[in-house]
Every structure is written in structure tokens, then in C-alpha cells.
Amino acid sequence: MVGVDSVSAKTVDDDLGYIPAIRPTAYRVDSTQPPTLIPLNSARKELKVLGDLGQGYGTDKEEIKQDTINLNNSMNKLVFGSMNLVSELINPTVDESKVGPGYASFICMGVPATTTTKDIDLASSLLTSIIDARGNKKATALGLAFCPMSVQPALDSYAKTGNEVELQSTMKQSAVTDETVELYMPLIRYAKQKSLQFLAMSPEYEDIKAARTNGLASVDLQRRESYIVDPQGFISITKDPRYKLYTDRSLLKDFSAINAEDNYKNFFAERIFVHEAGATVVAKYSIGKPESIVAIVAPTPDLRFLGGLNGRIPRVYSSLVTKSNENNNNTLQNMVSKVTDNAVTTILLNPTAAETLSESNYLRLEIGTGPDNLAYQTKVADYLWFSSSPKVNMVHRMMNG
């Protein structure tokens, strides 16, 4: 099951009167200016999207060039008639840039910061459809953003033995809370059942605390070098106008002082450290595994507006490829990185208006609307996915499918 209320939208006029339509549970966010939503208004269309992700197609970030799928072309729709939206939209042709060495894809699922069982169940449901379409022939991993990297050996052991006691004990010793362990275990059990590999994506909690309190320079040098393998890119990204927009309009909006000495600068250092480390883990895993997929579960604030760990993956992957070529790595020699932004798909699960930083009941779909930053406008995600039909006053700017 992909969505609880995923049915074709319709209305019924019978003896009881008007019955309102059931809203779809999944929407593609199209890169129009401003972004618009394309409803996936049947279970078949949802499964097609997830199946294509399972095949490694990723998600094109360009605006969909269809006259009939544009709010500004309603007359064209009247003239030419309606069309089968998803068959036109999500039917990718074979692309040589998405196969072979140098290509991998990443599916980032954002869960609310206050995650519930409902959110994890939805993540499991989507992952099921993705894995079913993929099969077991190519490398596939589940990335856990909450899990410190010191837990990786225990995750590897669990994948072989299924010893939950050892895994849970190691997690708790690494400062993962009991609530988090309990919440994520059903997803972890499912991943083991499907023979997925596990990736612990978080820096050690003590290192995160050090970065927040005294800056990145206070993090153990050896571990810092393992967390950040592209230091030049890590520094230069902060100067990029699009990233500056993301920082001002998204990342820093979550700042909440933890003590009297805390400030925005400390919070910024902590978050970019966590994002870079997570991107590094999944890039390292994928670089030697052609056409591999990593499904990542992370808090929505770390993924929204495509500027968190998800936005860093292509750069880090490319950097690792370059270094491998420079070091004459026989396995990866002369490989060219094919991982672009299109290889990274971001899906927000059960998003709320507040977590998209909206000041109204409607979900916020973009940042960058003023004349000085319109060129850097960024959509909130590639897809919005709900466990049940969202309220009418949450979802707007919809195109007819």
C-alpha cells in the first residue's frame, strides 16, 4: 500500500447531495516559477513514480515542458483537451548518463522533526514499492541520518546475524535515545528482510556538540577529515548565492539557542557539519557501486528546499571521483561522475505548513520570490507524500492531471 486514500479525485451527486472529492496523497512539485503541484491521483501513478525511482531514474529538476501542464496555459488545455499526465510526465527514456560506472541515485525521505510511527510506516511503504521495482541485483542501502557512524559495525553485524539486542545496545551507548531506537526498528527490520545494507550517517554526537559549542576546529582532526573529504568545496559552497538564499530562508530558521552563549554562527557550523558528513557517507558507499541506490531517512529541516545534505551529494561524489583518478585507483580509474542534482530525489513525508516555514495554513512551495533572488528560486522538494489526504487548506497551486 502506497497511500491510505490514494484514489482518483472525483465528486458524486446522488440523493444525499454533493460529496466532496478525496484529495490525492502524493504530489510532484514542478519547477515552475512559482512552483506548482501535479497530483498523482491514483495508486497506479504513485507506483509508477516509485518504480522509476527504484530503477534509478532520479528526478529531473527542470520545469516540465508541457503546454497542458502549466497554470499559465489553461486555454491550451481547453483547446487540446486533457491528457494522461503521468504517462507523459513520468516515462523517462533510456539515458546513458544514468547507467554504468559513475552513476548512482539517492532518494531522500524527509520525516517531520517530531517523527511518529505514522511517518515511519509511510517511509516503509514507499521503500517497499521502490525495492520491489528494483530487485536484488544492484547495491541498495538504507541511510539513517540519526545514527552515529560508530554504530556502523553493529549495523553490519545486524545485517548478517539479526541480533537486535546487540544493535540496540550499541545505539544507546552512542547516545541514541530509546524513543528513536524503538521508532526506527520496524524500518530497520524491513530493510534487513530485503537484504539492504545500512549506512550510519551522523557524526558522533560528541563531535556535533563540539562543533556547536566551539566551532569545527574543535572536532577531533582525524574524525573531521573523515567527515569532510572535500574541504575546498565545503568552504566554497557557503559563497554560492543559491546556498546563501537557502541559509537565510531555511537553515537558520530552525535556530533555537541552547544556552546563553549560543548564536546563529554556532548553529550554522553544526548544521553544515552534519549535512556534509551525511552526504560524504552516502557518496563513499556509492562511488564503487555502479547504479547503486541509497534511500535516506532524515528530518525534513535537513532536506527541505534541496539545500541540506541532499544538495551536497553531487559535489561530494564528484570530488571523490576526481581524487580516485588522481590517486590512480585501479578500480575507479578514468571514471567520470554522472551524479547530478537530477540523481537526488527529495520526498517530504507528511509535511506540515510550519515545517515548510509557511506563515499560513498552506504549505510553502519555494524560497526566493523577490526580484533580487528570483534567479535562485528553489522548490521545497521533488515530491510531497502523505499517509492520508491532506486538508484542503494545505495544498494549493495544483495542476489538473
C-alpha positions in Angstrom: 0.0 0.0 0.0 1.4 3.4 -1.0 -1.1 5.8 0.3 -4.2 5.3 2.5 -6.6 7.5 0.5 -4.8 7.3 -2.9 -7.8 7.3 -5.3 -8.8 9.2 -8.3 -10.3 12.6 -7.3 -14.0 12.7 -8.1 -17.3 14.0 -6.9 -20.6 12.2 -6.6 -24.0 13.8 -6.9 -26.6 11.4 -5.5 -29.7 11.5 -3.4 -27.7 12.7 -0.4 -26.3 15.7 -2.3 -22.7 16.7 -3.1 -19.9 14.6 -1.8 -16.5 16.3 -1.8 -13.6 14.8 -3.7 -10.9 12.9 -1.9 -7.6 14.6 -2.3 -4.6 12.6 -3.6 -2.0 11.6 -1.1 1.0 12.4 -3.4 2.1 15.4 -5.4 5.1 16.2 -7.7 6.5 19.7 -7.1 7.1 21.2 -10.6 9.9 23.7 -11.0 7.7 26.4 -12.5 8.0 30.0 -11.1 6.4 29.8 -8.7 6.4 26.0 -8.2 3.1 24.2 -8.8 1.8 20.8 -7.7 1.0 17.9 -10.0 -1.3 15.5 -8.2 -0.6 11.8 -8.6 -4.3 11.0 -8.3 -4.2 7.2 -8.4 -2.3 4.4 -6.8 -1.1 3.4 -10.3 0.6 6.7 -10.8 2.2 6.7 -7.4 3.6 3.2 -8.0 4.9 4.4 -11.4 6.9 7.2 -9.8 8.3 4.9 -7.1 9.1 2.2 -9.6 11.0 4.7 -11.7 12.9 5.8 -8.7 13.7 2.1 -8.0 15.1 1.8 -11.5 17.5 4.7 -10.7 16.0 7.3 -13.0 16.1 10.1 -10.3 14.0 13.3 -10.9 14.5 16.0 -13.5 14.7 19.4 -11.8 13.8 21.3 -14.9 10.3 22.7 -15.4 8.1 20.2 -17.2 7.8 21.4 -20.8 4.2 20.5 -21.5 1.7 23.1 -22.6 -1.1 21.3 -21.0 0.7 21.1 -17.6 1.0 24.7 -16.8 -1.2 27.0 -14.9 -0.5 29.8 -17.4 -1.8 27.7 -20.3 -5.3 27.0 -19.3 -6.5 28.0 -22.8 -4.3 25.4 -24.4 -5.9 22.8 -22.1 -9.3 23.9 -23.3 -8.3 23.7 -26.9 -6.3 20.5 -26.9 -8.1 18.7 -24.2 -6.9 16.9 -21.1 -4.1 14.4 -21.2 -2.9 11.5 -19.2 -0.5 13.5 -17.0 1.8 10.9 -15.5 2.2 8.8 -18.7 3.6 11.9 -20.3 5.4 13.2 -17.2 7.0 10.1 -15.7 8.0 7.9 -18.6 11.7 8.5 -18.8 13.6 7.4 -21.9 16.8 5.4 -21.6 19.6 7.8 -20.7 23.2 6.6 -21.0 24.1 9.2 -18.3 22.1 7.2 -15.8 23.8 3.8 -16.2 27.2 2.3 -15.6 30.2 3.4 -13.6 30.0 6.9 -12.2 26.2 6.8 -11.7 24.2 6.3 -8.6 20.9 7.7 -7.3 19.7 8.9 -3.9 16.2 9.0 -2.5 15.9 11.4 0.4 12.8 10.9 2.5 12.2 13.7 5.0 10.2 13.0 8.1 8.8 15.6 10.5 11.3 16.7 13.2 8.8 15.2 15.7 8.6 11.9 14.0 5.8 9.4 14.7 5.0 5.8 13.8 2.8 7.1 11.0 5.8 8.7 9.3 8.0 5.7 9.6 5.2 3.4 8.3 4.9 5.7 5.3 8.6 5.6 4.7 8.5 1.8 4.8 5.6 1.7 2.4 7.4 3.9 -0.2 10.6 1.9 0.3 8.7 -1.3 -0.3 7.5 -0.1 -3.7 11.0 1.2 -4.6 12.7 -2.1 -3.7 10.0 -4.2 -5.4 10.7 -2.4 -8.7 14.5 -2.7 -8.3 15.1 -6.3 -7.4 18.2 -7.6 -5.6 20.8 -7.4 -8.4 22.2 -3.9 -7.7 23.6 -2.4 -4.5 20.9 -0.8 -2.3 21.3 0.8 1.1 19.2 2.5 3.7 20.9 5.6 5.2 19.9 6.5 8.7 20.6 10.2 9.4 20.1 9.8 13.2 22.7 7.1 13.6 26.3 7.9 14.6 29.0 6.4 12.4 30.4 4.4 15.4 27.2 2.3 15.1 28.2 1.1 11.6 29.9 -2.1 12.7 26.8 -3.0 14.7 24.6 -2.3 11.7 26.8 -4.5 9.6 26.7 -7.3 12.2 22.9 -7.0 12.5 22.6 -7.3 8.7 24.3 -10.7 8.9 23.0 -12.1 12.3 19.8 -10.2 13.0 20.9 -9.7 16.6 18.7 -6.8 17.7 19.9 -6.8 21.3 23.4 -6.0 20.2 22.3 -3.3 17.8 20.0 -1.5 20.1 22.6 -1.7 22.9 25.3 -0.1 20.6 22.9 2.6 19.5 22.0 3.6 23.1 25.7 3.6 24.0 26.2 6.1 21.2 23.6 8.4 22.8 20.7 7.5 20.5 17.5 7.8 22.6 15.3 4.8 23.5 12.4 6.5 21.7 14.4 6.9 18.5 15.6 3.3 18.6 12.0 2.0 19.2 10.6 4.2 16.4 13.0 3.2 13.7 13.4 -0.6 14.4 10.4 -1.6 12.2 12.0 0.2 9.3 15.4 -1.4 10.1 13.9 -4.9 10.4 12.2 -4.4 7.0 15.5 -3.3 5.4 17.2 -6.4 6.8 14.5 -8.6 5.4 15.1 -7.1 2.0 18.9 -7.6 2.4 19.6 -3.9 2.2 22.9 -2.6 3.5 22.8 0.0 6.3 24.6 3.4 6.5 25.1 5.3 9.7 25.2 8.9 8.5 25.7 11.1 11.6 28.9 12.4 13.1 29.4 11.3 16.7 27.1 13.2 19.0 30.1 14.5 20.9 31.5 15.9 17.7 28.2 17.6 16.9 28.2 19.1 20.4 31.8 20.3 20.0 31.0 22.0 16.6 28.0 23.7 18.1 29.9 24.9 21.2 33.4 25.7 19.9 33.3 25.5 16.1 34.5 22.9 13.7 38.1 23.4 14.6 37.4 21.8 18.0 36.3 18.5 16.4 38.9 15.7 16.5 41.2 16.3 13.5 41.3 12.7 12.3 37.5 12.3 12.5 36.9 15.7 11.0 39.0 14.7 7.9 36.8 11.6 7.6 33.6 13.6 7.9 34.7 16.2 5.3 36.5 14.8 2.3 36.0 17.8 0.1 37.2 20.7 2.3 37.6 23.1 -0.6 34.0 22.5 -1.8 32.8 22.6 1.8 34.1 26.1 2.2 33.2 27.5 -1.3 29.6 26.4 -1.2 28.9 29.0 1.5 29.7 31.7 -1.0 27.2 30.5 -3.6 24.2 32.8 -4.0 21.7 30.0 -4.1 23.2 28.5 -0.9 23.1 31.9 0.8 19.4 32.1 0.0 18.9 28.6 1.4 20.8 29.5 4.6 18.9 32.7 5.2 15.4 31.4 4.3 15.6 27.9 5.5 18.6 26.6 7.5 18.8 29.4 10.1 15.0 29.5 10.6 15.4 26.4 12.9 17.9 28.1 15.2 16.9 27.9 18.9 19.5 28.9 21.5 20.6 26.0 23.7 22.3 28.3 26.3 23.2 32.0 26.8 26.4 31.7 24.7 24.7 30.0 21.7 24.2 32.0 18.5 23.4 31.7 14.8 27.1 31.2 13.9 27.4 28.2 16.2 24.2 26.7 14.8 25.3 27.2 11.2 28.6 25.5 11.9 26.8 22.5 13.5 24.3 22.0 10.7 26.6 22.3 7.7 28.9 19.9 9.5 26.1 17.3 9.9 24.9 17.8 6.3 28.4 17.4 4.8 29.2 14.3 6.9 25.9 12.7 5.8 26.5 13.4 2.2 30.0 12.1 2.5 28.8 8.7 3.9 26.4 8.0 1.1 28.8 9.2 -1.6 31.6 7.0 -0.3 29.2 4.0 -0.3 28.0 4.6 -3.9 31.2 5.5 -5.7 32.4 2.0 -6.3 28.9 0.5 -6.9 27.6 1.4 -10.3 23.9 2.2 -10.4 23.6 1.8 -6.7 20.7 3.5 -4.7 20.7 4.9 -1.2 17.4 5.6 0.4 17.9 8.1 3.1 15.6 8.9 6.1 16.3 12.3 7.6 14.4 15.1 9.3 12.5 17.4 7.0 14.6 20.5 8.1 17.7 18.8 6.8 16.2 18.2 3.3 13.7 20.9 2.5 14.4 23.4 -0.3 17.1 20.9 -1.5 20.0 22.7 0.3 20.8 20.3 3.1 22.7 17.0 2.9 20.7 16.2 -0.2 22.1 19.2 -2.1 25.7 18.3 -1.2 25.7 14.8 -2.5 26.6 15.5 -6.2 29.6 17.7 -5.3 31.0 15.3 -2.7 30.5 12.3 -5.1 32.3 14.2 -7.9 35.1 15.2 -5.6 35.7 11.5 -4.6 35.8 10.5 -8.3 38.4 13.2 -9.0 40.5 12.1 -6.1 40.3 8.5 -7.1 41.5 9.4 -10.6 44.4 11.5 -9.2 45.4 8.6 -7.0 45.4 6.1 -9.9 42.8 3.9 -8.2 42.7 0.9 -10.4 39.0 0.2 -9.6 37.8 3.7 -10.3 40.5 5.0 -12.7 39.2 7.2 -15.5 35.7 7.1 -14.2 33.5 10.2 -14.8 30.9 11.3 -12.3 27.4 11.2 -13.7 25.8 12.1 -10.4 24.0 15.5 -10.9 21.2 17.2 -8.9 18.8 15.0 -11.0 20.2 11.9 -9.4 18.9 13.1 -6.0 15.2 12.9 -5.3 13.7 14.5 -2.2 10.3 13.4 -0.9 8.8 15.1 2.2 6.6 12.7 4.2 3.5 14.2 5.9 4.9 17.7 5.7 3.2 20.4 7.7 2.9 24.1 6.8 5.0 25.0 9.8 7.9 22.7 8.7 7.9 24.3 5.2 8.2 27.6 7.0 4.9 28.8 5.8 3.1 31.7 7.7 -0.3 30.4 6.6 -2.1 27.1 6.5 -0.8 26.4 3.0 2.4 24.5 2.5 5.2 26.8 1.4 6.5 25.6 -2.0 9.5 27.8 -2.6 12.1 30.2 -1.4 13.3 33.1 -3.5 10.4 35.2 -4.7 11.9 38.8 -4.7 13.4 40.5 -7.7 16.9 40.2 -6.1 16.8 36.4 -5.7 14.2 35.1 -8.2 17.1 33.7 -10.3 17.9 31.4 -7.3 14.3 30.3 -6.6 14.2 26.8 -5.2 11.3 24.5 -4.7 10.6 22.8 -1.3 11.1 19.2 -2.6 10.5 17.0 -5.6 7.5 15.3 -4.1 5.1 15.7 -1.2 3.7 12.4 0.2 1.0 11.9 2.8 -0.3 9.0 4.8 -3.9 10.2 4.1 -5.4 13.0 2.1 -4.2 16.4 3.2 -6.6 19.2 4.3 -7.9 21.4 1.5 -6.3 24.4 3.1 -2.8 22.8 3.0 -2.3 22.1 -0.7 -2.6 24.8 -3.4 -1.4 25.7 -6.8 -2.4 22.4 -8.3 -2.4 21.5 -11.9 -5.1 19.2 -13.3 -3.9 15.7 -14.1 
